[in-house]
Amino acid sequence: MAQVELTKDSFEVVGKDIEGSEKIVRASLTYWQDAWRRLKENKLAIVALVILALMVAMAFIGPHLTPYEYDYQDYTVINKAPTSEHWFGTDALGRDIFTRCWEGAKISLFIAFVSTIINVTIGVIYGGISGYLGGYVDIVMMRIIEIVYSVPVLLWVILLMVVMGPGLKTIIIAISITGWGGMARVVRGQVLQLKQMEFVLAAKTLGADTSRIITRHLIPNTMGPIIINLTFQVPSAVFTEAFLSYLGLGIQPPLASWGSLAQEGTLMLLIHPYQLFYPALLISITMLAFNVLGDGLRDALDPKLRM
């Protein structure tokens, strides 16, 4: 094969496109904008988010879709199967189960959200202080968490019921006392890594005190794991409330929650299974949706997956 000799005439000068080389093809995205973009690509997580939004909306709208009050008793329609008048049927006192399910959703979700907010607040502050100070302070604070975790939730509830009596406040306090330890450990682990970073050293050099470093620099950089943990704590609180109400240690009649409705439905399981089916279905859908959303947020907020 003959070799081809290359000369200057074999090349063509096309020039330089300075303007094109400096052009930004992709829009600049912040961390949260990129996380939202990747979350939207997760169709299953978006479906879960829509379901949760509908659950919250129905908790306020649902009780008004029927002409019945949640505590209205009509002994002429006792234990009626689902009909066009009573969409989920009626219970042993003639109360409309559809109305009571959505009234129960309002109470169950309220308990879950309030207790989760309290858990997150305590856990973030506690874990941030423990991780940043370290040393003996960290050891003592972690041992306190282990002591709190060593007492079962059921025992806390029983003790609080003796002091405060059963009710909404008792459940919220019981869940809040025992639920913040997991969040504290997550935040502590993140802070132990972040406090060695250069931006923390720069803040110290500029004279920032401990509280400012924790609240302005460390905690904002742990928001990803905090949000992910939060989405898993809400279904845990929903289940805990349902469990306590199922045992009769939670919401007291005539108020309704998903747990108390499930407890009432269990008594009629072999005769009228629909009375247990609907509250159990709502509990299952809510917990599944929160867990799917949590998985989606974990993938969306993972900086290793950012492209």
N, C-alpha and C positions, 0 to 999 in steps of 0.2 A: 504494500500500500504506500503510495507516494505521500510525503509529508507536505502539508500546506503551510506556506510561509506567511506569517502574520505581519502586516505593516500598519502604519498609521491610517492608511486609507480603509483598512478593514473595520475600523471603529467609527462610531458616530457620537459626537458630543451632544448630549441631550440637555445639559445644564442642571442646575440645582433648583428644586422646588422648596425654598425656605419656608414659605407660608404653609405648604402642605405637610412638611415634616414636623411642624410645631402644632399642628391641628390636633385637638383632643377628640378622638373618634367616639369614645364612650363617656357618658355623663359621669361626673364625679359623684360618688355616693358615700354617705356617712355609714358608720357601722350599723346603725339602726335601720337606715333605708335599705341597705343591702340585705339585712336580716329579714325585713318585711318582704322584699322581692323574692327571696328564696322560700319564705314561708308560703307565699301565694302560689308558688310552683308545686307545693305539696297539696294535692287536691284533697287527700284524706283529712289532713289537718284543717283545711278550710271548711270541709263538710262538718267536722266536729265543732268548729267555732260557730258555724251557723246554727247547729243543733243547740248548743249552749245558749246562744242568743235567743232562740225560740223558747227554750225552757224558762229563761229569766222573764221574757215577755209574757208567757202564758201564766207565770206565777202571779202576775198582776191583772192580766186580762181574763184568764180562765174562770175565776170565781164569778165573774159578771156575765159569762156567756149563758148561764142558766138562771131561771127565776128563783132558785133555791139558795138559802143561806147555808153556810157550812154546818151549822148546829141545828138546823130546822129538822124536826122529827115528825114524820107522817106514818102513823101506824097502819095505814091502809095499804102501804106499798112496802111492807117489810120483806127484805131479802129477795127483791125483784131482780131478775137477770137484766142485762143491758137491753134497753129499748130506745125508741126515738125520743121518749120523754126523759129517761135517765140513761145517758150514754154509757156510763160505766156501771149501771145498776145501782142498787141501794143496799144498805147494811142492815144489821139486826134491829136498828131503831128507826128504819125508814129514811135515813139521811142519804142525800145524793152523793155517791162516791166520786163522781167527776169533780164536783165542786170542792169536796174535801181533799182530793188529790192535789189540786192546784193551790188550795189554801195551805196544804201541808208543804208543797214545794216552796212557798213563800217563807215559811218558818225554817225549813231544813236548809235552804240556800242562805238565808239570813244568818243562821248559826254558823254555817260553814265559812262564809265570807268574813264575818266579824272575827271569829276565832282564828282564821288564817291570817288576817291583818295583824292581830295581836301577836300571834306566833312569829310572824316575819319581823315585826318591829323589835320584839325582845331578842329574837335570835340574831338579827343583823347587828344590833348594838353590842350584845354580849359576845358574839363571835369575833366582831371587829376589835373590841378591847382585848380579848384574850389573845388573839393572834398577833396583834401589834406589840403588846407589852411583853409577851413571852415569859420565859423563865419560870420562877416559882408562882407568879400570878397566873400564868397559863395552866400550870399543873393543878393548882387549887380550883380554878374555874372549871376545868374539865372534870375533876372529881365530883364537883357539885352536880354537873349534868348527869353523871353516872348514878349518883344517889337519887336524883329525881326520876330517872328512867327505871330505877330498881323497884319503884312503887307502881303497881298496876293502875291503869286508868280507872278501872272499876272501883278500886279501893278509894281513890281520890273522890270519886263521885259519891260514894257512900258517906265518907267523912263530911263532904260539903253539904250533903242532904241533911245530915244531922244538925249542922250548924245553921244553914240557910234555908233548908226546905227544898223540895223538888221544884223545878221550873226552868224557864229559859235561861235566866242568869246563871243558874248552877251549872248547866251543861256547857255554856260558853266558857266559864271560868275553869271547869274541869278539863276541857279540851286545850285551853290556853296554857294551863299549868304544865301539861305533859307533852305538848306538841312542838315547843320551840327549840328543843335540844338538837334535832336534826338540822334545822336551819343554822343554828350556831356553829355546828361542826363544819358545815359546808363553807360558811363565811370565814371561819378560822383558817381552814386549809388554803383558801384563796389568798387571804391576807398574809399568811406566812410566806407565800411565794412573792406577792407583790411588794412587800415592804423592803425587799432587797433591790428593787428596781431603781434606776437613776432618777426618775422623776420624784420619788420619795426623798432621796438624798438632796435633791435640789430644793424641795420644799423645806426640809430641815435647815438647809444652809440659809434660806431666805428668812428664817425665823418663825416658821409656822409651828404652832403648838400641837400637842397630841390630838386634841379633839378636832382641829381643822384638818389635819392629815387624814384622820380616819373618815370624817364625813365628806370632805371635798375631793380626796384623792383615791383612797383605798376602796371605800364602799361603792362609789360610782363605777369603778372598774370591775366590780364583782356582780353587776346587775344581771348579766347573762345567767350565771348559775342560780342567782336568787329568783329570777322569774321562772326558770325551769322548775326549781324546787317548789315554788308557790303553786304552780299548776298541778303538782302531785299532792300537795297538802290539802287542797280543797276537796278532792274526792275522798281522801282519808278522813277529813272532818265530817263529810256527808255520811260516810259509812259508820263512823263512831257515834254520831247523833242517832242514826237509825238503829244501831245496836243497843244503845242505852234506852231509847224509847221502846224498843222491842221488849226489853227486860222490865219495862215499867218504871225505869229510873229517870225518864226524861220528861217530855211534854205530857201534861196531865189533861184529862178530858175537862171541858168539851173541845179544847184546842186540838188541832190535828197536825201531825208531821208524817213524813213517809214511814218512819219507824213505828209510830203508834198505829198507823193504818195497816202496816204489815202485821203487827201483833194482833190486831183485831181480825184481820183476814185469816190468820193462822187458825183461829178457833173454828172457822167455817170452811177450812180447806177441803175436807172430804165431802161436804154438802154443797157449798157454793164457792168453788175455787176462784172465780173471777174477783172476789173481794181481796184476795192476796195477789192476784196476777198483776193488776194495774199499778199499785204502789211499788211492787217489786220490779216491774218493767221500767218505771221511771227512775228508780234508784240505779238500775243496771245501765240504762242509756246514759245517764248523767256521769257516772263513774267512768264508763268506757270513753265517752267524749272527752272528758278531762285528760285521761291518760293518753289518748291519741293526740290531742293538742299538745300535751307535754312532750311527747316524742317528736312532734313536728318542730316545736320551739327549740328543743335540744339540738336538732340538726341545723336549724336556721341560725342559731346563735353561736355555733361552734366556729371559731375563727380559722380552724384548720381546713374547713370546707369552703372558705371564702375564695372566690375566683375573680 
